[in-house]
Amino acid sequence: MSTLPNQPKLSRRFRLQYEEAQSRWVLLYPEGMVQLNPSAAEILQRCDGVRTFDGIVAELEVAFNAQGISPEVQALLEEGQRRGWID
C-alpha cells in the first residue's frame, strides 16, 4: 500500500453520483462517465479524505459481514489512483 495515500479521496475532476436511469453509481468527469459495480461504489463513497484506508476496510467489513477484504479494497484504490480517480 506504499503508493496510496493514508486518507484516500476522490479527485476533484470526478463526481460520484447515483444514476437512476442506469440504476447504478457512476463517476462523472468532463470527458464521460465510468459505470461502477456495487463493490467499487461502496469503496469510493468512503474515499472522503477523512477516513483512513484501514478505517474504510473496517467499515466495509462490518457493513457487509466480511473479513479479509483489504487486498480487494487496496486493488480497487490502486487502480483508481492509476486512472486518476483517487488523490
JONORNOR-V699582 format. One record per pair of residues at least 24 apart in sequence whose C-alpha atoms are under 6 Angstrom apart, sorted by the first residue. I is the first residue (numbers start at 1). J is the second residue. D is the distance in Angstrom with one decimal. If there is no record, write none. Layout:
BEGIN
i->I j->J d->D
i->I j->J d->D
END
This chain:
BEGIN
i->6 j->52 d->5.4
i->6 j->53 d->5.7
i->7 j->49 d->4.9
i->7 j->50 d->5.8
i->7 j->51 d->5.6
i->7 j->52 d->4.3
i->8 j->47 d->5.3
i->8 j->49 d->5.2
i->9 j->47 d->4.3
i->9 j->48 d->4.6
i->9 j->49 d->4.4
i->9 j->86 d->5.6
i->9 j->87 d->5.6
i->10 j->85 d->5.6
i->10 j->86 d->4.6
i->10 j->87 d->6.0
i->11 j->85 d->5.3
i->11 j->86 d->5.2
i->11 j->87 d->5.2
END
